[in-house]
Amino acid sequence: MAKNFRILSRQESNRSIRIQLRGDFDGTSAHELANVLNKYGASYPKVEIDTEGLRSIDGFGLDVIIVRLKSLPRAHARIIFTGRFKSNFIGS
């Protein structure tokens, strides 16, 4: 994982959770995010991922998260990306 990467989460309501990404996003960071989504995706119908705090996105990390998102169970939460890097994740 990038040394400065962090994931912060906050429950917005009993129906949603907000995840904030901070620092540099690489392949290991993508796996960490996928693990967090596995944890929260079954408990909340909506997960918002805020990309505003990212400094950079490694192409490999983006490829990893796209594959991991596509492998989530169908009954998983609706995932919404926000922030300045949201368009990088939209294809996921």
N, C-alpha and C positions, 0 to 999 in steps of 0.2 A: 504494500500500500504506500502511496505517496506519503512522505513524512508529515505533511501538513494537512492531510485529508481528514475531515471529521463529518460525522452525521449527527445532527441534532433532531430530536423528534418532540412533538408537542400534540397532545390530544386537543382537537378543536371542539369536538362535541362527542356524544356517544356514537355518532355516525361518521366521523372523519378524523383523520390524523394528518398532521403536517410534518413533512420531513425536509429539513434544510441541509443542503450539501455545501461544504466549505472546503476551499483549497484546490488542489490539483486532482483531477479524476483520471485514474489509470486502470489497468486490468484488475488489480487486486481490490481497488476501490469499488469497481463494478460488482465483484463477487460479494463484497461487504454490503453494498446497497441491496443486492438481490436477496441476501440472507435477511436483512431487515424487512424487506417486502414480504418474504415468506412468513415472517413472524407476525406482521400487522395485517397482511392482506386477508387473512381468514377471520379477523376480529372486527374489521371496519369495512363498510361497503365503499368508502371513498378514501383514497390516499393521495394527498397533494405533495408533489416533490418540487421544492423551490431550488432552482439552479442559480439564483442570483449571486450566491456566495462563492461560486466556482471561479478559479483564476484561469484554469486551462483544462482542456479535455483531450486526452490521448486517444487517437483513433482506435487503438486496440481495446481500450477501456470501453469505448462506445460500442464496438462490435460485440464485446462480451455481454454488456448489459442488454443489448437488443436480443441476443440469443436467449439469455436467461429470462427476460420478460416474456418472450414467446412461449417458454416452457412452463409458465405458471398455470395452475389449474384454472379451468373455465369459471369456476365459482368464486374466483379471487376478486378482490376489490377493483373498483374502477380507479385507474391510476391517471392522474392529471399532472403534467409538467408545467411549471410556471417559471418566470425569470428570464433573464437575457439569453440563456443557452437552451431554452425549451425547444427551439426548432431542431437542435441537434438530436434530441430524443424522440421527436414526434413520430418518426418511422418505426419506433419500437412498439 
